[in-house]
Structure formats: structure tokens, C-alpha cells
Amino acid sequence: MSAAPGARAGAASVAEGVFDEAYYERFYFNQKTRVVDRAHSDRLGAFVCSYVRHLRVPVARVLDVGCGIGLWQDQIAKHFPHARYKGVEFSDYLCQRFGWERGSVVDYRAVQPFDLVICQGVLPYLNAADLKKALHNLAVLCRGALYVEAVTMEDFANDVVDEKLTDPRQFRHPAQAYRDGLSPHFTEMGGGLWLSHEAELPVFALERAAPAPSR
């Protein structure tokens, strides 16, 4: 797995110190520069949780790894009110502010795997070696459904990403790098959702995602 040209190939993963108060003010709290808003979070939460329910994944324990300011906490409480939510965060600043457990998607460990794992906007901050470790670790942490959101090299090339709002420190890994890391352990279901092979749930052929044709 390698970063796209210009994505600082060979560089270290983005350091914890980057994710300070100024970072979250810019990307989450400032209305002019934030990357998400409440309406977006509500739409995404409804989609992911409804799809997980449709797939008949029983959800009692949820892990939000790289939970940030906790946008998913309210969504889980709304859609899975009886589930236990655990937020794990790499930023010392956010752990002190919100009380999250300190940890990284690269090597976080849990006593038991979770029914639903959320990893939103985290993986592009990892270099190729750490990304590979993180994708394997997500398979260890998840026994049900996994939601992954990550901008890719193709998203930049196809002008899908608003670069004015996107952190330029992210690595531009190709989409296939994510698929190569996850597909040995998960079935891709579309919309960023992956179903663990351990879930042993029936899936129709046309429910599975097919890779987009090359242009």
C-alpha cells in the first residue's frame, strides 16, 4: 500500500499533537470551516444504523475509534438506545475535554470484539504501514458491522473532495489499499459499510458492493 504522489510518501503518520484545540476549532466548531454539520450527522447516522438493522446485525456494544467530538454518540443513543457506546480517541486534548479513552486505531485492544465499529475520518492520517496495521486491527475489534469513512486518492483525482475544507496533511491512499486490507475479513456492503465474516449473516449477491469501473 502506498500513498499517492504528493501525499508525503514515506512520511510518518500524523502526530498526536496535531489534533489540538486549534484543529478541532477549524474542522468541527467553526461554522465557516467545519467539515460536518448536524444535518449531515443525522443523515449519516440514520443511514448506517438503518442498514445495520436491515442486515440483522444485533448491536449491543459499539466502538467509535477516533471518536473526535463524539458526533456518533447521539446517533447510537437514538438508533440503538440499549447499546453501550465506547469512544476511543487519539487526541489528548479531546480525551481531557470529553473523557474518552485514549487509544489509536493502529493498536487499540479490547477484551471482546464489538457488534458495530465506527472509524470515520481517521485512516487517511496514517502512513501506509500504519494503515495496514489499523485495517487488520479493525477486523480484530469487529464481529458484526464496520463503518469506514476515508477520503482516497481517487476522490481527489475525481474532484469529489472540497480541498478548501479538507486537511492537506492527510495521506492520499488509493481506495484499493483499504479494500485490500479489509476484504480478507469483511464483505463490502456499500456506503462505507462492511460486514464481518464472523457475523455469519446471509447476504444476497446484489447487496454486495462491486468495485467502481476504472475510468
C-alpha positions in Angstrom: 0.0 0.0 0.0 1.5 3.3 -0.9 0.4 6.9 -0.8 -0.4 8.8 -4.0 2.3 11.2 -5.4 2.4 14.3 -3.3 1.0 12.6 -0.3 4.3 12.6 1.5 5.2 9.0 0.7 7.5 7.6 3.3 6.4 10.2 5.9 5.3 9.2 9.4 1.7 9.1 10.4 0.3 12.5 11.6 1.4 13.1 15.2 -1.0 13.3 18.1 0.0 16.9 18.8 -1.7 18.0 15.5 -5.1 17.2 17.0 -5.2 20.0 19.4 -7.8 22.7 20.2 -7.0 24.7 17.1 -7.5 21.7 14.8 -11.0 21.0 16.2 -11.9 24.6 16.2 -11.2 24.7 12.5 -12.6 21.4 11.3 -15.5 20.9 13.7 -16.6 24.1 15.7 -16.1 27.0 13.2 -19.3 27.2 11.1 -17.3 28.5 8.1 -14.6 25.9 8.0 -16.1 22.8 9.6 -16.3 19.6 7.6 -19.6 18.3 9.0 -22.8 19.8 10.5 -25.7 18.4 12.5 -27.9 17.7 9.4 -25.1 15.6 7.8 -24.5 13.7 11.0 -28.2 12.9 11.3 -28.5 11.7 7.7 -25.3 9.5 8.0 -26.4 8.1 11.4 -29.8 7.2 10.1 -28.4 5.5 7.0 -25.7 3.5 8.8 -27.8 2.4 11.7 -30.8 1.5 9.5 -28.6 -0.5 7.1 -27.0 -2.4 10.1 -30.5 -3.1 11.4 -31.6 -4.2 7.9 -28.7 -6.7 7.8 -29.9 -8.1 11.1 -26.7 -7.4 13.0 -27.5 -7.5 16.7 -26.0 -4.4 18.3 -25.3 -4.4 22.0 -21.7 -2.9 22.0 -20.5 -0.1 19.8 -16.9 1.1 19.4 -16.2 4.6 17.9 -12.5 4.6 17.3 -11.2 8.0 16.6 -14.5 9.4 18.0 -13.5 13.1 17.9 -16.0 15.3 19.5 -18.5 12.4 19.9 -20.9 13.0 17.0 -21.8 9.3 16.8 -22.6 9.1 20.5 -26.0 10.8 20.0 -26.7 8.8 16.8 -26.1 5.5 18.6 -28.3 6.6 21.6 -31.1 7.5 19.1 -31.0 4.4 16.9 -29.7 1.7 19.3 -30.8 3.1 22.7 -29.9 -0.1 24.6 -26.4 -0.4 23.1 -23.3 0.5 25.1 -21.1 3.1 23.4 -17.4 3.4 23.8 -15.4 6.3 22.5 -11.7 5.9 21.9 -9.6 8.9 20.8 -6.0 9.6 19.9 -6.1 13.3 20.8 -5.1 14.1 24.4 -7.0 17.4 24.1 -10.3 15.6 23.4 -9.7 12.9 26.0 -9.3 15.6 28.6 -12.2 17.6 27.4 -14.8 14.8 26.8 -13.4 11.9 28.9 -12.8 9.5 26.1 -10.5 6.5 26.5 -7.0 7.2 25.0 -6.1 4.9 22.1 -5.2 4.5 18.5 -6.9 2.5 15.8 -3.5 1.1 15.0 -3.1 -0.9 18.2 -6.2 -0.4 20.4 -7.2 -3.6 22.2 -10.4 -4.7 23.8 -11.4 -7.7 25.9 -14.2 -8.6 23.5 -14.9 -7.6 19.9 -17.8 -5.1 19.2 -21.0 -5.5 17.3 -20.6 -2.2 15.5 -17.3 -0.4 14.9 -17.2 3.1 13.5 -14.0 4.6 12.1 -14.8 8.0 10.5 -12.1 10.3 9.1 -9.2 8.6 10.9 -7.4 6.3 8.5 -6.2 8.9 6.0 -3.9 10.3 8.7 -1.9 7.1 8.8 1.0 6.3 6.6 0.9 3.0 4.6 2.5 0.8 7.2 0.2 2.1 10.0 -2.8 1.9 7.7 -2.2 -1.8 7.1 -1.9 -2.4 10.9 -5.1 -0.4 11.5 -7.2 -2.3 8.9 -6.1 -5.6 10.4 -6.9 -4.3 13.9 -10.4 -3.2 12.9 -11.0 -6.9 11.9 -9.9 -7.9 15.4 -12.1 -5.4 17.0 -15.3 -6.1 15.0 -17.5 -9.1 14.9 -20.5 -7.5 13.3 -20.6 -4.4 11.1 -17.9 -1.8 10.4 -18.4 1.7 9.1 -15.4 3.3 7.5 -15.2 6.8 6.0 -11.9 7.8 4.4 -11.0 10.1 1.5 -8.9 8.4 -1.1 -6.6 9.2 -3.9 -9.4 8.7 -6.4 -11.6 11.2 -4.5 -9.0 13.9 -5.1 -8.4 12.9 -8.7 -12.2 12.9 -9.5 -12.7 16.3 -7.8 -15.1 14.8 -5.2 -13.2 16.4 -2.3 -13.5 20.1 -1.3 -9.8 20.7 -0.8 -10.6 24.1 0.9 -12.2 22.2 3.7 -10.0 19.1 3.7 -6.9 18.8 5.9 -3.9 18.7 3.5 -2.0 16.6 6.0 -4.0 13.5 5.1 -2.4 10.7 3.0 -4.0 10.0 -0.4 -4.1 6.3 -0.3 -5.8 4.5 -3.2 -9.2 3.0 -2.5 -7.8 -0.4 -3.3 -5.4 -0.1 -0.3 -8.4 0.0 2.0 -10.2 -2.8 0.2 -7.1 -5.0 0.2 -6.8 -4.6 4.0 -10.5 -5.2 4.8 -11.7 -7.7 2.2 -10.0 -10.8 3.8 -12.1 -10.2 6.9 -15.2 -8.4 5.7 -17.8 -8.3 2.9 -18.1 -4.8 1.4 -21.8 -3.8 1.5 -21.6 -0.3 0.0 -22.0 3.1 1.6 -18.9 2.6 3.6 -20.4 -0.4 5.5 -18.5 -3.7 5.8 -19.9 -6.9 7.3 -17.6 -9.1 9.3 -17.2 -12.7 8.1 -17.6 -13.7 11.8 -21.2 -12.3 11.7 -22.2 -15.3 9.5 -25.3 -13.5 8.2 -26.7 -14.2 4.7 -26.1 -11.6 2.1 -27.6 -11.5 -1.4 -25.2 -11.2 -4.3 -26.6 -7.8 -5.4 -26.3 -6.5 -1.9 -22.6 -6.8 -2.0 -20.7 -3.8 -3.4 -18.8 -4.1 -6.6 -15.7 -2.0 -7.3 -16.3 1.0 -9.4 -15.2 0.6 -13.1 -11.9 2.3 -13.9 -12.1 5.4 -16.0 
